[in-house]
């Protein structure tokens, strides 16, 4: 096995498992700890994995977001249901903005169904989904590419947004607690806040498991969104409390296989 193929297999394994211990990787791949550490250092430098003490991870924490490739595998059925439900807030001819989240990426392939549309995004995955789509005018937000998010963020992205205006923004967040949406990364937070300021209508798609969790940076009160869509399996007490606080909550059923 070449070093390149071994690194690819290590990355694929950790992405599948979410997290793995160094000793387990040594045993699985039959190489020395020094070799595993060298591979992990290279993968971490590329933004593909995060090195921990005695382990390597693709999972999120309160400070670090998980990798986009890993997030795509989490709650995929619920994300697909939320994406389909979000279509009701979009009309042909509108300007639609979508953020870099894996949740809104599930919406991107559905947008040609209601074309013509102008779509603004900083997500490389969504850009690739919509490139060449009929009757989709695609506006790509530039900036520094960040492999963890598979997206363009930073100063260039932030400063482009005040010069644009969208009919509707579809976005997500890392967590929600006590009526506030949170994001782990400060740069991502600023981009999403600039997107919110540049949109007439704001729709938040949030996996129900993110409620009751927190992250480092406050994005916005949930009441700032015109609709908050989440899975119907959100506990009834949580849903009632959110609605009583003025959150425009929509509970979306997820199809069972």
Secondary structure as the mmCIF struct_conf table of DSSP 4:
data_model
#
loop_
_struct_conf.conf_type_id
_struct_conf.id
_struct_conf.beg_label_comp_id
_struct_conf.beg_label_asym_id
_struct_conf.beg_label_seq_id
_struct_conf.end_label_comp_id
_struct_conf.end_label_asym_id
_struct_conf.end_label_seq_id
HELX_RH_AL_P HELX_RH_AL_P1 UNK A 3 UNK A 17
BEND BEND1 UNK A 18 UNK A 18
STRN STRN1 UNK A 19 UNK A 21
HELX_RH_AL_P HELX_RH_AL_P2 UNK A 22 UNK A 29
TURN_TY1_P TURN_TY1_P1 UNK A 30 UNK A 30
HELX_RH_AL_P HELX_RH_AL_P3 UNK A 33 UNK A 45
TURN_TY1_P TURN_TY1_P2 UNK A 46 UNK A 47
BEND BEND2 UNK A 48 UNK A 48
STRN STRN2 UNK A 50 UNK A 52
TURN_TY1_P TURN_TY1_P3 UNK A 53 UNK A 54
STRN STRN3 UNK A 55 UNK A 57
BEND BEND3 UNK A 62 UNK A 64
HELX_LH_PP_P HELX_LH_PP_P1 UNK A 65 UNK A 67
HELX_RH_AL_P HELX_RH_AL_P4 UNK A 68 UNK A 71
TURN_TY1_P TURN_TY1_P4 UNK A 72 UNK A 73
BEND BEND4 UNK A 74 UNK A 75
HELX_RH_AL_P HELX_RH_AL_P5 UNK A 76 UNK A 86
HELX_RH_3T_P HELX_RH_3T_P1 UNK A 87 UNK A 89
TURN_TY1_P TURN_TY1_P5 UNK A 92 UNK A 93
STRN STRN4 UNK A 95 UNK A 98
BEND BEND5 UNK A 100 UNK A 100
HELX_RH_AL_P HELX_RH_AL_P6 UNK A 102 UNK A 108
TURN_TY1_P TURN_TY1_P6 UNK A 109 UNK A 110
HELX_RH_3T_P HELX_RH_3T_P2 UNK A 111 UNK A 114
BEND BEND6 UNK A 116 UNK A 116
STRN STRN5 UNK A 117 UNK A 121
STRN STRN6 UNK A 123 UNK A 123
HELX_RH_AL_P HELX_RH_AL_P7 UNK A 124 UNK A 130
TURN_TY1_P TURN_TY1_P7 UNK A 131 UNK A 132
TURN_TY1_P TURN_TY1_P8 UNK A 134 UNK A 135
STRN STRN7 UNK A 136 UNK A 140
BEND BEND7 UNK A 143 UNK A 143
STRN STRN8 UNK A 144 UNK A 146
TURN_TY1_P TURN_TY1_P9 UNK A 147 UNK A 150
STRN STRN9 UNK A 151 UNK A 153
BEND BEND8 UNK A 154 UNK A 154
HELX_RH_AL_P HELX_RH_AL_P8 UNK A 155 UNK A 161
TURN_TY1_P TURN_TY1_P10 UNK A 162 UNK A 163
STRN STRN10 UNK A 166 UNK A 171
BEND BEND9 UNK A 174 UNK A 174
STRN STRN11 UNK A 175 UNK A 177
TURN_TY1_P TURN_TY1_P11 UNK A 178 UNK A 179
STRN STRN12 UNK A 180 UNK A 183
BEND BEND10 UNK A 184 UNK A 184
HELX_RH_AL_P HELX_RH_AL_P9 UNK A 186 UNK A 197
TURN_TY1_P TURN_TY1_P12 UNK A 198 UNK A 198
STRN STRN13 UNK A 199 UNK A 205
HELX_RH_3T_P HELX_RH_3T_P3 UNK A 208 UNK A 210
STRN STRN14 UNK A 211 UNK A 211
TURN_TY1_P TURN_TY1_P13 UNK A 212 UNK A 212
BEND BEND11 UNK A 216 UNK A 216
STRN STRN15 UNK A 217 UNK A 221
HELX_RH_3T_P HELX_RH_3T_P4 UNK A 222 UNK A 224
BEND BEND12 UNK A 225 UNK A 226
STRN STRN16 UNK A 227 UNK A 231
TURN_TY1_P TURN_TY1_P14 UNK A 232 UNK A 233
BEND BEND13 UNK A 234 UNK A 234
HELX_RH_AL_P HELX_RH_AL_P10 UNK A 236 UNK A 244
TURN_TY1_P TURN_TY1_P15 UNK A 245 UNK A 246
STRN STRN17 UNK A 249 UNK A 252
HELX_LH_PP_P HELX_LH_PP_P2 UNK A 253 UNK A 256
#
